[in-house]
Amino acid sequence: MITLVTTNLALKFMLELAGVAAYAYTAFRLVPHPVWRVVAAILAPLLVVVIWSAFMAPNSDTRLNAPWRVIAELTVFLGAAVLLWLADLRVPALVYGATAALCELLSVLLEPNHGGGS
């Protein structure tokens, strides 16, 4: 059981990194003006990192309690999937969204502190 929990935590971390990359890539790809696309590609992932570190990171003083943290995490993950979809990356969007949803479900089912908040 501990191996499954650890594997799921590693997967969640990879999803976080991929999500930040997806926000940067899609911001660059979807913003039409050359200067603003660079600005958006920097600010979009930066905003995601700031929000995640403030409200969802395990060691944050302002960490949300469940179920709000789960909802916030799903919002960030599925937001990245929607942006990938809008950037015409349909298969990566579906795979990322499904993997993120499964990872969150496993977190809630397997981790005793995930559902209870800490």
N, CA, C and O of each residue as an XYZ file, in Angstrom:
472
protein
N       0.823     -1.194      0.000
C       0.000      0.000      0.000
C       0.867      1.258      0.000
O       0.557      2.226     -0.694
N       1.965      1.246      0.785
C       2.839      2.412      0.849
C       3.472      2.669     -0.514
O       3.650      3.823     -0.904
N       3.809      1.620     -1.235
C       4.407      1.776     -2.560
C       3.429      2.454     -3.512
O       3.827      3.306     -4.307
N       2.155      2.083     -3.438
C       1.142      2.689     -4.296
C       0.952      4.163     -3.950
O       0.823      4.996     -4.847
N       0.934      4.491     -2.667
C       0.802      5.880     -2.230
C       1.999      6.700     -2.716
O       1.830      7.804     -3.233
N       3.210      6.155     -2.549
C       4.426      6.848     -2.980
C       4.440      7.031     -4.489
O       4.812      8.096     -4.981
N       4.045      6.017     -5.215
C       3.986      6.107     -6.673
C       2.985      7.173     -7.101
O       3.247      7.943     -8.025
N       1.837      7.217     -6.426
C       0.830      8.210     -6.765
C       1.328      9.629     -6.458
O       1.049     10.559     -7.215
N       2.059      9.796     -5.355
C       2.632     11.109     -5.032
C       3.651     11.535     -6.089
O       3.699     12.705     -6.471
N       4.463     10.593     -6.560
C       5.429     10.900     -7.613
C       4.708     11.281     -8.906
O       5.113     12.214     -9.599
N       3.644     10.555     -9.221
C       2.845     10.870    -10.403
C       2.230     12.260    -10.274
O       2.205     13.025    -11.239
N       1.737     12.581     -9.091
C       1.135     13.893     -8.875
C       2.164     15.006     -9.076
O       1.851     16.042     -9.661
N       3.384     14.795     -8.594
C       4.441     15.783     -8.790
C       4.745     15.956    -10.273
O       4.925     17.081    -10.740
N       4.803     14.853    -11.017
C       5.034     14.943    -12.455
C       3.891     15.671    -13.148
O       4.117     16.436    -14.086
N       2.664     15.436    -12.688
C       1.515     16.154    -13.245
C       1.605     17.648    -12.956
O       1.246     18.468    -13.801
N       2.078     17.999    -11.778
C       2.265     19.415    -11.441
C       3.257     20.062    -12.397
O       2.997     21.139    -12.933
N       4.389     19.406    -12.610
C       5.400     19.945    -13.524
C       4.878     20.028    -14.957
O       5.098     21.022    -15.649
N       4.192     18.985    -15.392
C       3.622     18.989    -16.746
C       2.547     20.060    -16.873
O       2.406     20.680    -17.927
N       1.794     20.277    -15.808
C       0.768     21.316    -15.833
C       1.371     22.698    -15.979
O       0.874     23.518    -16.750
N       2.440     22.963    -15.243
C       3.127     24.258    -15.361
C       3.644     24.436    -16.790
O       3.518     25.515    -17.370
N       4.217     23.395    -17.345
C       4.701     23.457    -18.729
C       3.543     23.676    -19.707
O       3.683     24.412    -20.683
N       2.407     23.039    -19.442
C       1.247     23.201    -20.321
C       0.725     24.632    -20.280
O       0.359     25.188    -21.315
N       0.689     25.233    -19.093
C       0.250     26.625    -19.000
C       1.200     27.537    -19.776
O       0.746     28.442    -20.477
N       2.498     27.315    -19.663
C       3.471     28.145    -20.384
C       3.344     27.955    -21.892
O       3.288     28.926    -22.647
N       3.301     26.707    -22.317
C       3.242     26.408    -23.746
C       1.972     26.952    -24.385
O       2.024     27.586    -25.439
N       0.836     26.705    -23.749
C      -0.421     27.136    -24.350
C      -0.576     28.651    -24.294
O      -1.167     29.238    -25.201
N      -0.061     29.295    -23.257
C      -0.097     30.758    -23.222
C       0.714     31.309    -24.391
O       0.282     32.250    -25.058
N       1.871     30.737    -24.640
C       2.702     31.177    -25.763
C       2.007     30.913    -27.093
O       2.063     31.731    -28.010
N       1.366     29.786    -27.181
C       0.754     29.377    -28.439
C      -0.549     30.104    -28.744
O      -0.851     30.360    -29.910
N      -1.329     30.443    -27.717
C      -2.668     31.008    -27.943
C      -2.700     32.532    -27.997
O      -3.646     33.102    -28.543
N      -1.707     33.197    -27.454
C      -1.690     34.665    -27.487
C      -1.106     35.104    -28.828
O       0.002     34.700    -29.181
N      -1.845     35.932    -29.582
C      -1.404     36.245    -30.944
C      -0.243     37.240    -31.048
O       0.609     37.086    -31.923
N      -0.189     38.234    -30.197
C       0.844     39.273    -30.311
C       2.186     38.734    -29.803
O       2.241     38.151    -28.720
N       3.271     38.919    -30.571
C       4.567     38.332    -30.202
C       5.092     38.749    -28.831
O       5.606     37.918    -28.083
N       4.965     40.017    -28.504
C       5.472     40.470    -27.203
C       4.610     39.920    -26.072
O       5.129     39.430    -25.069
N       3.291     40.003    -26.239
C       2.385     39.542    -25.185
C       2.431     38.031    -25.012
O       2.170     37.523    -23.922
N       2.760     37.311    -26.078
C       2.834     35.852    -25.932
C       3.998     35.464    -25.031
O       3.891     34.508    -24.263
N       5.104     36.190    -25.113
C       6.242     35.913    -24.223
C       5.874     36.271    -22.786
O       6.181     35.526    -21.855
N       5.219     37.412    -22.614
C       4.783     37.823    -21.279
C       3.817     36.787    -20.705
O       3.949     36.392    -19.547
N       2.849     36.347    -21.507
C       1.873     35.353    -21.052
C       2.539     34.017    -20.731
O       2.159     33.341    -19.775
N       3.531     33.641    -21.533
C       4.228     32.373    -21.308
C       5.045     32.392    -20.024
O       5.362     31.337    -19.476
N       5.388     33.582    -19.541
C       6.102     33.698    -18.267
C       5.112     33.825    -17.108
O       5.268     33.169    -16.078
N       4.096     34.670    -17.279
C       3.172     34.957    -16.180
C       2.193     33.821    -15.878
O       1.875     33.585    -14.712
N       1.715     33.121    -16.892
C       0.733     32.057    -16.659
C       1.282     30.949    -15.754
O       0.642     30.612    -14.758
N       2.441     30.378    -16.069
C       2.951     29.340    -15.163
C       3.385     29.902    -13.814
O       3.276     29.222    -12.794
N       3.876     31.140    -13.803
C       4.261     31.760    -12.542
C       3.060     31.892    -11.614
O       3.160     31.626    -10.417
N       1.926     32.304    -12.172
C       0.696     32.411    -11.383
C       0.269     31.049    -10.842
O      -0.139     30.939     -9.686
N       0.361     30.028    -11.661
C       0.003     28.672    -11.224
C       0.920     28.219    -10.087
O       0.450     27.652     -9.101
N       2.219     28.466    -10.218
C       3.171     28.057     -9.180
C       2.901     28.798     -7.874
O       2.947     28.196     -6.801
N       2.622     30.088     -7.956
C       2.340     30.870     -6.750
C       1.071     30.370     -6.060
O       1.052     30.199     -4.841
N       0.028     30.140     -6.826
C      -1.229     29.650     -6.246
C      -1.029     28.265     -5.644
O      -1.482     28.000     -4.530
N      -0.353     27.379     -6.376
C      -0.135     26.016     -5.883
C       0.687     26.034     -4.595
O       0.347     25.359     -3.624
N       1.770     26.809     -4.595
C       2.639     26.818     -3.415
C       1.957     27.454     -2.211
O       2.256     27.095     -1.073
N       1.058     28.381     -2.441
C       0.366     29.042     -1.334
C      -0.757     28.190     -0.757
O      -0.936     28.153      0.460
N      -1.512     27.506     -1.605
C      -2.741     26.870     -1.137
C      -2.777     25.350     -1.216
O      -3.657     24.733     -0.616
N      -1.847     24.728     -1.937
C      -1.924     23.282     -2.103
C      -0.654     22.539     -1.724
O      -0.683     21.319     -1.563
N       0.440     23.235     -1.581
C       1.701     22.578     -1.234
C       1.618     21.994      0.175
O       1.037     22.612      1.067
N       2.191     20.814      0.380
C       2.082     20.143      1.681
C       2.604     20.955      2.869
O       2.056     20.841      3.965
N       3.638     21.765      2.684
C       4.219     22.511      3.802
C       3.747     23.955      3.887
O       4.319     24.750      4.633
N       2.716     24.300      3.136
C       2.228     25.670      3.132
C       1.458     25.981      4.414
O       0.693     25.151      4.906
N       1.667     27.186      4.950
C       0.927     27.616      6.135
C      -0.528     27.918      5.818
O      -1.376     27.896      6.710
N      -0.821     28.197      4.563
C      -2.190     28.531      4.152
C      -2.808     27.419      3.309
O      -3.683     27.676      2.482
N      -2.355     26.187      3.518
C      -2.850     25.049      2.735
C      -4.339     24.860      2.963
O      -4.818     24.894      4.096
N      -5.054     24.663      1.882
C      -6.486     24.423      1.960
C      -6.760     23.054      2.557
O      -5.970     22.126      2.384
N      -7.862     22.930      3.250
C      -8.306     21.635      3.748
C      -9.168     20.967      2.697
O      -9.740     21.628      1.830
N      -9.255     19.644      2.785
C     -10.144     18.906      1.902
C     -11.571     19.289      2.288
O     -11.812     19.539      3.469
N     -12.500     19.348      1.396
C     -12.418     19.007     -0.025
C     -11.953     20.166     -0.899
O     -11.794     19.991     -2.108
N     -11.730     21.346     -0.321
C     -11.364     22.515     -1.122
C     -10.027     22.343     -1.829
O      -9.860     22.802     -2.959
N      -9.080     21.691     -1.181
C      -7.780     21.463     -1.811
C      -7.921     20.537     -3.016
O      -7.305     20.768     -4.057
N      -8.723     19.502     -2.875
C      -8.932     18.572     -3.985
C      -9.581     19.303     -5.155
O      -9.194     19.106     -6.307
N     -10.562     20.143     -4.863
C     -11.228     20.919     -5.914
C     -10.242     21.876     -6.581
O     -10.235     22.011     -7.804
N      -9.414     22.536     -5.778
C      -8.426     23.469     -6.340
C      -7.400     22.740     -7.198
O      -7.037     23.220     -8.272
N      -6.930     21.585     -6.732
C      -5.957     20.813     -7.505
C      -6.568     20.364     -8.826
O      -5.936     20.476     -9.876
N      -7.793     19.858     -8.774
C      -8.458     19.436    -10.012
C      -8.670     20.609    -10.955
O      -8.566     20.454    -12.172
N      -8.965     21.778    -10.405
C      -9.152     22.965    -11.242
C      -7.868     23.320    -11.982
O      -7.902     23.628    -13.173
N      -6.746     23.280    -11.287
C      -5.458     23.579    -11.934
C      -5.128     22.515    -12.978
O      -4.755     22.841    -14.105
N      -5.266     21.242    -12.604
C      -4.951     20.150    -13.528
C      -5.859     20.179    -14.762
O      -5.384     20.116    -15.896
N      -7.162     20.274    -14.526
C      -8.085     20.224    -15.659
C      -8.039     21.513    -16.472
O      -8.358     21.507    -17.660
N      -7.639     22.630    -15.834
C      -7.404     23.857    -16.590
C      -6.286     23.672    -17.599
O      -6.374     24.147    -18.731
N      -5.239     22.982    -17.187
C      -4.135     22.687    -18.104
C      -4.613     21.787    -19.244
O      -4.217     21.972    -20.395
N      -5.455     20.825    -18.923
C      -5.981     19.935    -19.963
C      -6.849     20.705    -20.958
O      -6.769     20.468    -22.164
N      -7.664     21.609    -20.469
C      -8.508     22.420    -21.352
C      -7.643     23.299    -22.254
O      -7.914     23.425    -23.448
N      -6.605     23.902    -21.682
C      -5.716     24.736    -22.499
C      -5.001     23.909    -23.565
O      -4.834     24.369    -24.694
N      -4.580     22.701    -23.218
C      -3.971     21.823    -24.224
C      -4.965     21.509    -25.341
O      -4.601     21.475    -26.516
N      -6.210     21.283    -24.965
C      -7.266     21.011    -25.949
C      -7.435     22.217    -26.879
O      -7.527     22.061    -28.096
N      -7.476     23.421    -26.294
C      -7.648     24.640    -27.093
C      -6.452     24.907    -28.004
O      -6.588     25.569    -29.033
N      -5.290     24.397    -27.628
C      -4.091     24.539    -28.452
C      -3.985     23.415    -29.481
O      -2.927     23.209    -30.076
N      -5.082     22.692    -29.686
C      -5.159     21.592    -30.656
C      -4.265     20.412    -30.324
O      -3.833     19.687    -31.221
N      -3.988     20.216    -29.056
C      -3.254     19.036    -28.599
C      -4.257     18.103    -27.917
O      -4.239     17.924    -26.699
N      -5.121     17.523    -28.728
C      -6.267     16.765    -28.221
C      -5.866     15.518    -27.426
O      -6.344     15.312    -26.310
N      -5.002     14.702    -27.990
C      -4.611     13.462    -27.304
C      -3.856     13.768    -26.015
O      -4.187     13.188    -24.980
N      -2.857     14.650    -26.026
C      -2.213     14.984    -24.749
C      -3.189     15.567    -23.729
O      -3.063     15.301    -22.534
N      -4.150     16.351    -24.180
C      -5.142     16.922    -23.272
C      -5.971     15.829    -22.609
O      -6.199     15.866    -21.399
N      -6.416     14.871    -23.386
C      -7.225     13.774    -22.847
C      -6.413     12.896    -21.896
O      -6.893     12.518    -20.827
N      -5.189     12.577    -22.289
C      -4.342     11.727    -21.442
C      -4.015     12.449    -20.138
O      -4.095     11.860    -19.060
N      -3.649     13.719    -20.239
C      -3.308     14.498    -19.048
C      -4.519     14.636    -18.125
O      -4.405     14.421    -16.918
N      -5.664     14.991    -18.678
C      -6.869     15.166    -17.865
C      -7.299     13.878    -17.180
O      -7.646     13.886    -15.999
N      -7.277     12.776    -17.913
C      -7.666     11.488    -17.336
C      -6.673     11.048    -16.265
O      -7.074     10.536    -15.220
N      -5.395     11.244    -16.515
C      -4.377     10.869    -15.534
C      -4.503     11.713    -14.273
O      -4.378     11.194    -13.163
N      -4.749     13.009    -14.434
C      -4.911     13.894    -13.279
C      -6.134     13.505    -12.455
O      -6.073     13.486    -11.226
N      -7.230     13.196    -13.117
C      -8.444     12.792    -12.405
C      -8.218     11.484    -11.644
O      -8.636     11.355    -10.493
N      -7.562     10.523    -12.279
C      -7.261      9.251    -11.622
C      -6.322      9.449    -10.439
O      -6.510      8.840     -9.386
N      -5.326     10.285    -10.605
C      -4.363     10.567     -9.539
C      -5.066     11.194     -8.333
O      -4.795     10.810     -7.195
N      -5.953     12.143     -8.566
C      -6.701     12.767     -7.466
C      -7.615     11.755     -6.788
O      -7.728     11.749     -5.562
N      -8.259     10.911     -7.561
C      -9.120      9.881     -6.976
C      -8.311      8.942     -6.093
O      -8.729      8.618     -4.982
N      -7.164      8.507     -6.577
C      -6.303      7.639     -5.772
C      -5.801      8.351     -4.517
O      -5.679      7.733     -3.460
N      -5.513      9.637     -4.628
C      -5.073     10.395     -3.454
C      -6.145     10.398     -2.377
O      -5.855     10.196     -1.198
N      -7.360     10.623     -2.782
C      -8.462     10.666     -1.820
C      -8.689      9.286     -1.202
O      -8.953      9.177     -0.005
N      -8.587      8.242     -2.011
C      -8.864      6.892     -1.513
C      -7.721      6.302     -0.682
O      -7.961      5.556      0.268
N      -6.473      6.638     -1.043
C      -5.337      5.972     -0.414
C      -4.671      6.734      0.726
O      -4.118      6.125      1.642
N      -4.721      8.050      0.675
C      -3.990      8.837      1.651
C      -4.917      9.302      2.756
O      -5.847     10.067      2.500
N      -4.683      8.858      3.972
C      -5.588      9.236      5.066
C      -5.610     10.739      5.333
O      -6.653     11.265      5.724
N      -4.510     11.441      5.139
C      -4.465     12.870      5.403
C      -5.004     13.708      4.250
O      -5.302     14.890      4.425
N      -5.129     13.104      3.081
C      -5.590     13.878      1.926
C      -7.051     14.274      2.096
O      -7.425     15.419      1.843
N      -7.865     13.332      2.521
C      -9.278     13.625      2.709
C      -9.561     14.438      3.943
O     -10.509     15.222      3.957
N      -8.759     14.272      4.989
C      -9.011     14.952      6.242
C      -8.380     16.318      6.341
O      -8.718     17.089      7.239
N      -7.471     16.637      5.437
C      -6.787     17.928      5.477
C      -5.787     17.987      6.615
O      -5.978     17.369      7.662
N      -4.725     18.732      6.399
C      -3.729     18.891      7.466
C      -3.015     20.198      7.321
O      -2.138     20.515      8.125
